[in-house]
Amino acid sequence: MNTNKKLRSQDWFARKDKDGIIYRSWMKNQGMPPDHFDGRPVIGICNTFSELTPCNAHFREHAESVKRGVLEAGGFPVEFPIMSLGETLLKPTAMLFRNLASMDAEESIRGNPIDGVVLLTGCDKTTPSTVMGAASVGLPTIVVPGGPMLNGRYKGQTIGSGTHVWKFDEDMKTGKMTQEECEFAESCMSRSIGHCMTMGTASTMACMVESLGLTLPGAAAIPAADSRKKVMAQLSGRRIVEMVKENLTIDKILTREAFENAIKVNAAVGGSSNFIIHLTAIAGRIGVDLKLEDFDTLGGKIPLLLNLMPSGKYLMEDFYYAGGLPVILNELKDHLSKKVITVTGKNHEENIKGLTDCYNEDVIARYGKPFIAEAGCVVVKGNLALNGAVMKPSAATPALMKHKGRAVVFETIEDYHARIDDPALDIDENCVMVLKYVGPVGYPGMPEVGNMALPKKILQKGIKDMVRISDGRMSGTAYGTVVLHVSPESAIGGNLALVQNGDMIELDVEQRKIHLDVSDAELEKRRAKWKPPKPAATRGYVSMYIQHVTGADKGADLDFLQGNSGSVVTRDSH
Ligand code: FES
C-alpha cells in the first residue's frame, strides 16, 4: 500500500520561499546532494550512543548500517542524538531521567523534518524513553535493539552481568572472594560490546519491543558483537522507508492486543519486574488503558519457557543460538492475538514462518514442559499497598511466598546502609525487611534498591533470601522474594510510611495479599504524627519531576506527558 501522501518533511524541504532556503541550505553544508530534498522519505535515526552509556557505546556503527539500508531503499537518513541514560553511572538513578529523555525524543522527532524514525536502543531506560517519545508523536517507527554482550566467563564458569555482581558482593562479605579476584571477575563479566546479557531489564526491553511488533523478527536476542546485528540494523533501515510509504504509523502497531501479547511473552521469558512500569508508561502515551492487574491476569498463568539468569542458568547469547524470541512466540502462538500488525505489516505468526525451530530445549522449553508452570509478575494488594505492589515469583524462594514475619524497618537508604551489617541489628531470617522513601517522589526517581542485600550475619549462616518490601524497584538481573513498587509510596503518605519495627507483615502470593497487621485506628494515630519528607529539590527538572510524577502503578510518567500530541507543527522558525 502506497498512499502517495505528501510527506511531512516536504513542509521544510519543498518550500520555494526564504524558509525553504534556510531549511535546505544549512543541511547542504554536510555534503548532501540536491536530490535528497526531492520528496524522498527522510528517516531520523535516534541515536542513544554515549561513552557514558557503555551498553550503547557501539551505536555509531549501527547507525551507519541503518543509513546504508535507508539509502538502498531510496530514503534520506539523518542521525540525531538524544539524552542517553547509562544505568551504571547515572546518579541518583537513570529512572529519574527516563521521562526527560522521552521528552527529548518526542520533541526532537516532532520538531524536525522527519517522516519515519529508527530508535537505536540498548541500556535499560533507553528503550522505554525513546518508545514513549515516539509514541507521543505517532510517526512510522522501528526499533533496532543494540544487542546483549557475549557470555561472561570467569575461571571456567559462565557469569551473567548484574546477577553475578550480587553474588560476588555476597562472596566478598562472607570472605569467599578477595578484592583482587573480584576485579578480575568484573573484567570477565563485561568482555564485549552490548548490554547486560542476563534477562535483566535491557534484554527484557528488547524482548518487549519485539513482542510489541516494533522490531524486525528475531532482533532482540542477537548479540551486539555478532555481525548479524548489523545486518538487522541495515534491514531495519530499508524497512522504515517502506513503512513511511505505507503510512504504517506506530499507533497502528501499539494496540491493546499488542500490549497483551507483550505481557504474555514477558512472563514466558522471565522478564524483569521493570517491564511493568515501562509498558504501562508506553501504554499511557498511546492511549491504551493498561491496569496493573492486567499484568497478573494476562501473564500470571503463563509458564516460564526460558532458562536465563537471573531465574535460570543461561544467557542471551545462548538464547540466540537456541532460536531467539521467534521460538517463544511460536510456543505461545495459541495464547497470542493474531489481530496485530508489526513493523513488517504482518502479524507474529506470519513473521516467524521458518524461524520456529528450537535448537536447545534446555534453553527454550516446550510450552507443555516449562521450567516453571506459572511465571508472570504478580500483583499483591492490601493495606500496605492499596494501589498494589509487584513481585516476580520466578526469581523468588517458593517457601517464602507465604510468609508472616516481624518488620525490620529502614527509614531511608542511608539508614539501611548504616545499620544493615551492624552485629547488634535485631534481625533474623524470618523477619521482613522494609525500606521506605525509595519511590518515584521519595528517592527521587525510584531506584533499583528494592533487592536489599541481606545482613552479613544472616548470609554467614548460609541464608540467601528473606522477604523484602519497598516502594523502589529491583534490577532485572537481581533475584529474591522481593515486593516492589509499593503504591501509594511512602513519601506521599502511603501506609508503607507508617510501618514500625516489630509490626507483623503477612505476604501471601497465592492470595495476592500483602497485609500490615496493625489496626486502622492505630494507623490513623500514626498518620496524624507523620510528616512528609522535605522535597528532594526545589528547582530544575527534579523539582518538576517530583511535583508531576504519577504513582508506580500508573507507570511513573509525568502526568502532563500522558497521551500524545501528533506530529503537526504549524509555525516556522524564522
Ligand atoms: Fe546497561 Fe545493564 S547496565 S543494560
Boltz pocket constraint, residues with backbone or C-beta under 6 A from the ligand:
constraints:
  - pocket:
      binder: B
      contacts: [[A, 55], [A, 86], [A, 87], [A, 88], [A, 122], [A, 123], [A, 124], [A, 161], [A, 195], [A, 196], [A, 200], [A, 202]]
      max_distance: 6.0
